[in-house]
Amino acid sequence: MQRDLIPILSLVGVVLDALGGLYLAYDLLGGKRGPLRTITKSISYGALFGVGYALLLGVWFGLAGLLASGPALSLEIERRHSRASRPFVSAVVFGVVRAISFGVAGWLSKDAEFGIYFGVFSAVGLVVAYLIVGPPGDSVTGRRFIAIRRGIVRGFSIGIAAILSGALHREAHALSYGIEVGLVTGMTSGVLVAVAPTIELWVDNLPTYRLGAYGAILVLIGSVLQSFQYVFPMMGLSVK
């Protein structure tokens, strides 16, 4: 097995245990008015981003989607009615957060040079894209064609960033890689913004007992993942 598999599984297990504990402590966190439902939305978006990115771009981009793209989308939607929201500040904050995650994913997927290039170009492209298309629309009245437009603009900006990074890094297939990254991120972003109203409605209407059940399941899965670091050596499995 790969050398980094066990640390990744253990890390995911720790995160799931922590999230499961938060669900089980639902009442202590303020009940329905507490932050747990926002966390649930972040996890939902993150899981969908993570699966889409991981299947098509690799595990590191999947983790970037899970830990950065999903929570960022949740916070964007949460702030859509905020009077204190400043478009330029929001563009910089959310663009840079996503860009850092993409840069780290590029670093771990290829090397440090590519990751730095990709992070910088992605930050510029995502900030410009955010200023062009704006934040996600209202969770009830949002229009699907706006979601598609957002996906196209974001995918184009990230794709160009990947092409430029690959060219500076002297990648043999910089153009095809950039197109692939742009298509995957653009389509995933467009689809998730389009289905966001459904996810928002579902989470807002989850009964309390079901949140507790989710917490118990997360703790169980997290414990199983953490046990692999002990089970694999006992089975005689070695790392490469």
C-alpha positions in Angstrom: 0.0 0.0 0.0 1.1 3.6 -0.4 3.1 5.1 2.5 0.6 8.0 3.0 -2.5 5.8 3.1 -2.4 5.1 6.8 -1.8 8.7 7.9 -4.7 9.9 5.7 -7.1 7.3 7.1 -6.1 8.1 10.6 -6.5 11.8 10.0 -9.9 11.3 8.5 -10.9 9.1 11.4 -9.9 11.8 13.9 -12.0 14.4 12.0 -15.0 12.2 11.9 -14.7 11.4 15.6 -14.6 15.2 16.3 -17.7 15.9 14.1 -19.5 13.0 15.6 -18.9 14.4 19.1 -20.4 17.7 18.0 -23.5 16.0 16.7 -23.9 14.1 20.0 -23.5 17.4 21.9 -26.3 19.0 19.8 -28.1 20.5 22.8 -24.9 21.9 24.3 -24.2 23.8 21.0 -27.5 25.7 21.1 -29.9 23.3 19.5 -31.5 24.4 16.3 -30.1 27.9 16.7 -26.6 26.7 17.2 -23.8 26.3 14.6 -24.4 22.6 14.0 -26.7 22.9 11.0 -24.2 25.2 9.3 -21.5 22.6 10.0 -23.9 20.0 8.5 -24.3 22.0 5.3 -20.5 22.5 5.1 -20.0 18.7 5.4 -22.7 18.0 2.8 -21.2 20.4 0.3 -17.7 19.2 1.2 -18.5 15.6 0.7 -20.0 16.2 -2.7 -17.0 18.4 -3.8 -14.6 15.8 -2.4 -16.1 12.9 -4.2 -16.2 14.7 -7.5 -12.6 16.0 -7.3 -11.2 12.7 -5.9 -12.7 10.5 -8.6 -11.4 12.7 -11.4 -8.4 14.7 -10.1 -7.0 12.5 -7.3 -7.3 12.2 -3.5 -5.5 15.5 -2.7 -7.9 17.5 -4.8 -10.7 15.5 -3.1 -9.4 16.6 0.3 -9.2 20.2 -1.0 -12.9 20.0 -2.0 -13.9 18.4 1.4 -12.0 20.8 3.6 -12.1 24.1 1.7 -14.5 24.2 -1.3 -17.5 22.8 0.6 -17.2 25.0 3.7 -16.5 28.0 1.6 -19.7 27.5 -0.4 -21.7 27.0 2.8 -20.4 30.3 4.2 -21.1 32.1 1.0 -24.7 31.0 1.0 -24.9 31.9 4.8 -23.7 35.4 4.1 -25.9 36.2 1.1 -28.4 38.3 3.2 -25.8 39.9 5.4 -25.8 43.7 5.2 -22.2 43.8 6.4 -21.1 41.7 3.5 -18.5 43.5 1.2 -18.2 42.0 -2.3 -14.5 42.7 -2.7 -13.6 41.5 0.7 -15.7 38.3 0.2 -14.1 37.8 -3.2 -10.6 38.0 -1.8 -11.3 35.8 1.3 -13.2 33.0 -0.5 -11.0 33.1 -3.6 -7.8 32.9 -1.5 -9.1 30.1 0.7 -10.0 28.0 -2.4 -6.7 28.9 -4.1 -4.6 27.8 -1.1 -6.4 24.5 -1.0 -5.8 24.0 -4.8 -2.2 25.1 -4.4 -1.6 22.5 -1.6 -3.3 19.8 -3.7 -1.1 20.7 -6.6 2.0 20.6 -4.4 1.1 17.2 -3.0 0.0 15.8 -6.4 3.1 17.1 -8.3 5.7 19.2 -6.5 6.2 22.5 -4.6 6.9 24.6 -7.7 3.7 23.6 -9.5 1.7 24.0 -6.3 3.0 27.6 -5.7 2.3 28.5 -9.3 -1.2 26.9 -9.2 -2.1 28.6 -5.9 -1.1 32.1 -7.0 -2.8 31.9 -10.5 -5.9 30.3 -8.9 -6.1 33.1 -6.3 -6.1 35.8 -9.1 -8.5 33.9 -11.3 -11.0 33.0 -8.5 -11.1 36.6 -7.1 -11.8 37.9 -10.6 -14.4 35.2 -11.2 -16.1 36.0 -7.9 -16.3 39.7 -8.8 -17.8 38.8 -12.2 -20.5 36.3 -11.1 -21.0 37.3 -7.5 -22.0 35.1 -4.6 -24.5 32.2 -4.9 -28.1 33.3 -5.3 -30.9 33.0 -2.8 -31.3 29.4 -1.6 -35.0 29.5 -2.5 -35.3 31.6 -5.6 -31.8 30.9 -7.1 -31.8 30.4 -10.8 -30.2 27.3 -12.4 -28.7 29.2 -15.3 -26.9 31.5 -12.9 -25.4 28.4 -11.3 -24.2 27.2 -14.7 -22.7 30.6 -15.5 -20.8 30.6 -12.2 -19.5 27.1 -12.9 -18.3 28.1 -16.3 -16.5 31.2 -15.1 -14.9 29.5 -12.2 -13.9 26.4 -14.2 -12.4 28.7 -16.9 -10.3 30.6 -14.3 -9.0 27.5 -12.6 -8.4 25.8 -15.9 -6.3 28.7 -17.1 -4.4 28.7 -13.8 -3.6 25.0 -14.3 -2.5 25.6 -17.9 -0.2 28.5 -16.9 1.2 26.5 -14.0 1.9 23.5 -16.1 3.6 25.6 -18.8 5.9 27.3 -16.3 6.5 23.9 -14.7 7.3 22.5 -18.2 4.6 19.8 -18.0 4.4 17.7 -21.1 0.6 17.8 -21.1 -0.1 21.2 -19.6 -3.0 22.0 -22.0 -4.9 18.8 -21.5 -4.3 18.8 -17.7 -5.6 22.4 -17.5 -8.7 21.6 -19.5 -9.4 18.6 -17.3 -9.0 20.6 -14.1 -11.2 23.4 -15.5 -14.0 21.0 -16.6 -14.0 19.1 -13.4 -14.0 22.1 -11.0 -16.4 24.1 -13.2 -19.0 21.3 -13.6 -18.8 20.4 -9.9 -19.2 24.0 -8.8 -22.1 24.6 -11.2 -24.0 21.4 -10.2 -23.6 22.0 -6.4 -24.7 25.7 -6.6 -27.7 24.4 -8.6 -28.7 21.8 -6.0 -27.8 24.0 -3.0 -31.5 25.0 -2.4 -32.4 21.4 -2.0 -29.5 20.8 0.4 -30.3 23.9 2.4 -34.0 22.8 2.8 -33.0 19.3 3.7 -30.6 20.3 6.5 -32.9 23.0 7.9 -35.6 20.4 8.4 -33.6 17.5 9.8 -35.1 16.3 13.1 -32.9 16.4 16.2 -32.9 12.6 16.7 -31.5 12.1 13.3 -28.6 14.5 13.9 -27.7 12.4 17.0 -27.8 9.2 14.9 -25.5 10.8 12.4 -23.1 11.7 15.2 -23.0 8.1 16.4 -22.3 6.8 12.9 -19.5 9.3 12.3 -17.8 8.3 15.6 -18.1 4.6 14.6 -16.6 5.2 11.2 -13.9 7.4 12.6 -12.9 4.7 15.1 -12.7 2.1 12.4 -10.5 4.3 10.2 -8.2 5.0 13.1 -7.9 1.2 13.8 -6.3 0.6 10.4 -3.0 1.8 11.6 -2.9 -1.1 14.0 -4.7 -3.7 11.9 -2.6 -3.4 8.8 0.7 -4.3 10.5 -1.0 -7.2 12.2 -2.0 -8.5 8.8 1.5 -8.2 7.5 0.8 -5.4 5.1 3.7 -3.2 4.4 4.0 0.3 2.9 5.9 1.4 -0.2 
